Amino acid sequence: MHLLIISTITLLLSINTAIAAAPNKIKIMADACLTCHGPNGAGAGKIPELKGLEKSDITESLFGFKSGDEKSTIMGRYAKALSDDEINLLAEYFSALDK
Ligand code: HEC
């Protein structure tokens, strides 16, 4: 009986960790974007701000950079390294920053 309770708790804990991992991963990826895009996505010098953009603006830009349809100096390389899921999650993250 004790074993059952312990294994149920262990299972629940591991499910919890798995659920927490996804937003954490996006937060870490987003922090890497902020080294260029400024604290809190506010922009820096010639680098555009991300904060306050609509989710659809961000996905449109990133998919454009990824395919090469949207010209870029830097973002093409970054966007090519992102999966479609990561683009959607990052867009969600940045569009929610200012709300
Ligand atoms: C090395 C610096 C650098 C990093 C890191 C970087 N960006 Fe950028 N970003 C730029 C520059 C510069 C532009 C302008 C387009 C270009 O020339 O590449 C840009 C443009 C953009 C745009 C278009 C904004 C607009 O209003 O047109 C989006 C969206 C964007 N970046 C998202 C991201 C995301 C998400 C990440 C993290 C995965 C990221 N960037 C990481 C430098 C960077």
Boltz pocket constraint, residues with backbone or C-beta under 6 A from the ligand:
constraints:
  - pocket:
      binder: B
      contacts: [[A, 29], [A, 30], [A, 32], [A, 33], [A, 34], [A, 35], [A, 36], [A, 37], [A, 46], [A, 47], [A, 48], [A, 49], [A, 50], [A, 57], [A, 58], [A, 61], [A, 62], [A, 71], [A, 72], [A, 73], [A, 74], [A, 75], [A, 76], [A, 78], [A, 90]]
      max_distance: 6.0
